């Protein structure tokens, strides 16, 4: 069993601070396994809303939940949005006999009722599958190819992992999204998702995708927001600075899990990945996700100008501006874009993240850092 120390610490800290904690992430990312480290599956305080027995126990929610003491877990909470008003009442009791850990497969925007009903009472903790920090530096190549979904990572062979991810995509589109009330045909969303995979690491161009799919721009925007809301796609917003330069104002898009990206692109093995034209973009997205999980900035953006200057991440953390450039290279060098970003954005530090093993300095405030070292993988 992979020890998810960091995620366990994040949940524990949130439970100390907040009366209700929402552990949100995609299906099959390990939310249930992590929650059962806090409350056993056979405990009367554990409710799994995909289990008929738990649903029967919640036929009278007030009678089921009000007497509970300690930590109460409600798994797949998006299936019962009618519970949120009751949870608000139970979370306001003084003294407080119980705290609630809610597990969900949709973002707060899709669970809008919870964010409105439990405003001021709920804290959200994201969970996205195995971190490189959990697995160690030696697992980096395997983690990049297979992604962070536990069953995809631990599969016996690369073909087994690929088949699991194919089945996951099909089930997600045909079963999980309809359970969230999504009425878009699975075949339309799969086609859109495939196209987004080919745009991975690029600036969003709604008009181009709309023409390719023969729909209007508002439709592709809705599709993109939906996949972002269920943690499948990241929309990285642009950062603007008053520079007198024309700056890009559209978001950059990534498939968040590298394993799912490779499945959508038809990449089944490490060898296939090395030969694929999207290998550089794949590494960039993988590094971006791992850096964001490790550094946990207050805000995250990318920056680009129409003259070609660009930096992959502009992070704001504890009053500092940190730039991150992700390079799949044996020995990254200082580029004109890095010099421009360092000066124009007044970065406190610029890190060039790469898959190698040696840290070295390129210039004052600019360091080349191995990804495994940056994320704390040993």
C-alpha positions in Angstrom: 0.0 0.0 0.0 1.3 3.4 -1.0 1.7 5.7 2.0 -0.1 9.0 1.2 1.4 11.0 4.1 1.0 14.5 2.6 -2.7 14.0 1.8 -3.4 12.5 5.2 -1.8 15.5 6.9 -3.8 17.9 4.8 -7.1 16.2 5.7 -6.1 16.0 9.4 -5.2 19.7 9.5 -8.5 20.7 7.7 -10.5 18.7 10.2 -8.9 20.5 13.1 -9.8 23.9 11.6 -13.3 23.2 10.0 -16.5 21.6 11.0 -17.1 20.2 7.5 -14.3 19.1 5.2 -14.9 18.2 1.5 -12.3 15.8 0.1 -12.8 16.4 -3.7 -11.2 14.6 -6.6 -11.9 12.4 -9.6 -13.4 9.0 -9.3 -10.9 6.2 -8.5 -8.2 8.6 -7.2 -8.1 7.1 -3.7 -10.6 9.3 -1.7 -12.4 6.3 -0.1 -9.1 4.5 0.8 -7.8 7.7 2.4 -11.1 8.4 4.3 -11.0 4.8 5.7 -7.8 5.7 7.4 -9.9 8.0 9.6 -13.1 6.1 9.9 -13.4 2.3 9.3 -15.8 1.2 6.5 -17.9 -0.9 8.9 -18.3 2.0 11.4 -21.8 3.4 11.9 -20.2 6.8 11.2 -19.4 5.8 7.6 -22.0 6.3 4.9 -21.2 5.2 1.3 -23.9 6.6 -1.0 -23.2 4.0 -3.6 -24.0 1.3 -1.0 -27.7 0.3 -0.8 -27.3 -0.3 2.9 -26.0 3.2 3.6 -28.8 4.7 1.4 -31.3 2.8 3.5 -29.8 4.1 6.7 -30.1 7.6 5.3 -33.8 7.2 4.4 -34.4 9.4 7.4 -31.3 11.6 7.3 -31.9 13.6 10.5 -32.4 10.4 12.5 -29.3 8.8 11.0 -26.9 11.7 11.3 -27.9 13.8 14.4 -27.0 11.1 17.0 -23.5 10.6 15.5 -20.4 11.7 17.4 -16.8 12.1 16.4 -16.0 12.1 12.7 -18.7 11.2 10.2 -17.8 10.3 6.6 -20.3 10.6 3.7 -18.8 9.1 0.5 -20.0 10.3 -3.0 -22.0 13.1 -1.4 -22.9 14.6 -4.8 -25.5 11.8 -5.1 -27.5 13.3 -2.2 -27.5 17.2 -2.5 -30.5 17.2 -0.3 -28.2 16.5 2.7 -26.5 19.8 2.6 -29.1 21.9 4.4 -29.2 19.3 7.2 -25.4 19.3 7.4 -25.5 23.1 7.9 -27.8 22.7 10.9 -25.6 19.9 12.4 -22.4 21.8 11.8 -23.8 24.8 13.8 -24.5 22.9 17.0 -22.8 24.1 20.2 -21.0 22.2 21.6 -20.2 20.4 18.4 -20.6 16.6 18.8 -19.5 15.6 15.3 -17.5 16.8 12.3 -18.1 15.7 8.8 -15.8 14.5 6.0 -17.6 14.7 2.7 -16.1 12.8 -0.3 -17.1 14.0 -3.8 -16.2 13.6 -7.4 -17.2 17.1 -8.5 -15.8 20.6 -7.9 -17.5 23.1 -5.6 -18.8 24.9 -8.7 -20.7 21.7 -9.7 -21.7 21.2 -6.1 -23.0 24.8 -6.0 -25.6 23.9 -3.4 -23.0 22.8 -0.9 -20.9 25.9 -1.4 -23.9 28.1 -0.8 -25.5 26.1 2.0 -22.3 25.5 3.9 -20.6 28.8 3.3 -18.2 29.6 6.2 -18.4 26.1 7.5 -16.7 24.0 4.8 -13.1 23.6 3.8 -12.1 21.9 0.6 -9.1 19.5 0.2 -8.2 18.4 -3.3 -7.1 14.9 -4.0 -5.6 13.9 -7.4 -4.2 10.4 -7.3 -0.7 9.4 -6.3 1.9 12.2 -6.0 5.5 11.7 -7.1 6.3 12.6 -3.5 4.4 9.5 -2.4 6.2 7.2 -4.8 9.8 8.3 -4.8 12.2 9.5 -7.5 12.7 6.1 -9.0 9.1 5.9 -9.9 9.1 9.1 -11.9 9.2 7.6 -15.4 6.5 5.0 -14.6 4.4 7.7 -12.9 4.6 10.0 -15.9 3.6 7.3 -18.4 0.8 5.7 -16.3 -0.5 8.7 -14.3 -1.5 8.9 -10.7 -4.7 6.9 -10.6 -3.8 4.1 -8.1 -5.1 1.2 -10.2 -3.5 2.5 -13.3 -0.1 3.0 -11.6 0.0 -0.4 -9.8 -1.2 -2.5 -12.8 1.1 -5.5 -13.4 2.1 -4.4 -17.0 1.9 -1.3 -19.2 -0.8 -3.0 -21.4 -2.9 -3.7 -18.2 -2.5 -0.1 -17.1 -3.6 1.1 -20.6 -6.7 -1.1 -20.6 -7.7 0.1 -17.1 -7.4 3.7 -18.3 -9.5 3.0 -21.4 -12.2 1.4 -19.3 -12.1 4.3 -16.8 -12.7 6.8 -19.6 -15.6 4.8 -21.0 -17.2 4.4 -17.5 -16.6 8.0 -16.6 -18.4 9.3 -19.7 -21.2 6.7 -19.8 -22.0 6.4 -16.1 -20.3 8.9 -13.8 -21.2 12.1 -15.7 -24.9 11.2 -16.2 -25.0 10.6 -12.4 -24.0 14.2 -12.0 -26.9 15.3 -14.2 -24.9 15.8 -17.3 -27.1 15.3 -20.4 -24.4 15.7 -23.1 -24.0 12.5 -25.2 -21.0 10.5 -24.2 -19.8 10.2 -27.8 -19.7 14.0 -28.2 -17.8 14.5 -25.0 -15.3 11.8 -25.9 -14.6 13.5 -29.2 -14.2 16.8 -27.5 -11.9 15.3 -24.9 -9.8 13.7 -27.6 -9.4 17.0 -29.3 -8.4 18.7 -26.0 -5.7 16.1 -25.6 -4.2 17.2 -28.9 -4.3 20.8 -27.6 -2.7 19.8 -24.3 -0.2 22.5 -23.2 -1.5 25.0 -25.7 -3.5 28.2 -25.4 -7.3 27.7 -25.5 -8.8 28.5 -28.9 -12.6 28.1 -28.7 -13.3 29.1 -32.3 -10.9 26.4 -33.6 -12.4 23.6 -31.6 -16.0 24.8 -32.3 -15.3 24.7 -36.1 -13.8 21.2 -35.8 -16.8 19.9 -33.8 -19.4 21.8 -35.9 -20.8 23.5 -32.8 -20.8 27.0 -31.5 -18.2 28.5 -29.2 -20.5 28.6 -26.1 -21.0 24.8 -26.5 -17.2 24.0 -26.5 -16.8 26.4 -23.6 -19.5 24.5 -21.7 -17.8 21.2 -22.4 -14.4 22.6 -21.2 -15.9 23.9 -18.0 -17.6 20.6 -17.4 -14.4 18.6 -17.7 -12.6 21.1 -15.5 -15.3 20.8 -12.9 -14.8 17.0 -12.7 -11.0 17.4 -12.3 -10.1 16.0 -15.8 -8.9 19.3 -17.4 -6.9 22.2 -15.9 -7.6 25.7 -17.2 -4.5 27.7 -16.2 -5.4 31.4 -16.3 -3.1 34.0 -17.8 -1.2 36.6 -15.7 -1.4 40.2 -16.8 1.2 42.8 -16.0 1.2 46.5 -16.9 4.1 46.3 -19.3 3.1 48.0 -22.5 3.3 44.7 -24.3 0.5 42.7 -25.9 -0.1 39.7 -23.5 -2.0 36.5 -24.1 -5.4 36.6 -22.4 -6.8 33.1 -23.0 -6.2 30.2 -20.6 -3.8 27.4 -21.2 -5.3 23.9 -21.1 -3.9 20.6 -19.8 -5.3 17.1 -19.3 -4.6 16.9 -15.5 -3.6 13.2 -15.4 -0.7 12.2 -17.7 -1.9 8.6 -17.9 -5.3 9.7 -19.2 -3.6 12.1 -21.6 -1.6 9.2 -23.0 -4.6 7.0 -23.3 -6.5 9.7 -25.2 -3.5 10.1 -27.5 -3.2 6.3 -28.0 0.1 6.1 -26.2 0.4 2.8 -24.5 4.0 2.4 -23.5 7.1 4.4 -22.5 8.6 3.6 -25.9 5.5 5.0 -27.7 5.7 8.1 -25.6 9.3 8.8 -26.4 8.5 8.7 -30.1 5.3 10.8 -29.9 5.3 14.4 -31.1 3.4 15.4 -27.9 6.2 14.1 -25.6 7.4 17.6 -24.7 3.9 18.9 -24.0 3.2 15.7 -22.0 6.2 16.3 -19.7 5.3 20.0 -19.3 1.8 19.1 -18.1 3.1 16.3 -15.8 5.6 18.7 -14.2 3.1 21.5 -13.9 0.7 19.2 -11.9 3.4 17.9 -9.6 4.8 21.4 -8.9 1.3 22.7 -8.1 0.6 19.8 -5.8 4.0 20.2 -4.0 4.2 24.0 -3.6 0.5 24.6 -3.1 0.6 28.3 -4.1 -2.1 30.8 -3.2 -2.5 31.6 -6.9 -1.1 30.1 -10.1 -1.0 31.4 -13.6 1.0 31.2 -16.8 2.4 34.2 -18.7 2.9 34.8 -22.4 3.2 37.8 -24.8 2.3 37.9 -28.5 6.0 38.4 -29.2 6.8 34.9 -28.0 8.0 35.4 -24.4 6.4 32.9 -22.1 6.8 31.1 -18.8 4.9 28.0 -17.8 4.0 29.0 -14.2 3.8 32.3 -12.3 3.1 31.3 -8.6 2.2 33.6 -5.7 3.1 32.1 -2.3 3.6 34.0 0.9 4.1 37.3 -0.8 6.7 36.0 -3.2 6.6 35.7 -7.0 8.0 32.4 -8.2 8.4 31.5 -11.9 8.6 27.9 -13.0 9.7 26.8 -16.5 9.3 23.0 -17.3 11.9 21.7 -19.7 12.3 18.1 -20.9 16.0 18.4 -21.6 19.2 16.8 -20.3 20.8 20.2 -19.5 18.4 23.2 -19.7 20.0 26.6 -20.5 19.0 30.2 -20.0 16.6 31.3 -22.7 15.6 34.8 -23.8 12.1 34.1 -22.6 13.4 33.4 -19.1 15.4 36.6 -19.1 12.4 38.6 -20.2 10.1 37.0 -17.6 12.6 37.5 -14.8 12.8 41.2 -15.6 9.3 42.1 -16.6 7.5 40.1 -13.9 10.0 41.0 -11.2 10.3 37.4 -10.1 11.9 36.7 -6.8 13.0 33.3 -8.1 12.9 31.3 -11.3 13.1 27.5 -11.3 13.7 25.5 -14.4 12.3 22.0 -13.7 13.6 19.1 -15.6 13.7 15.3 -15.4 17.4 15.0 -14.5 19.2 14.5 -11.2 21.5 17.4 -10.8 20.7 20.9 -9.5 22.7 23.8 -10.8 22.6 27.6 -11.2 22.0 29.3 -14.5 22.1 33.0 -13.3 21.3 35.0 -10.2 17.8 33.9 -9.0 17.6 31.2 -11.7 18.2 27.6 -10.8 17.8 24.3 -12.7 16.0 21.9 -10.3 15.2 18.2 -10.7 11.5 17.6 -10.5 11.9 14.8 -8.0 13.9 17.1 -5.7 11.5 20.0 -6.0 8.5 17.8 -5.0 10.3 16.1 -2.1 10.5 12.6 -3.7 13.2 10.5 -2.3 
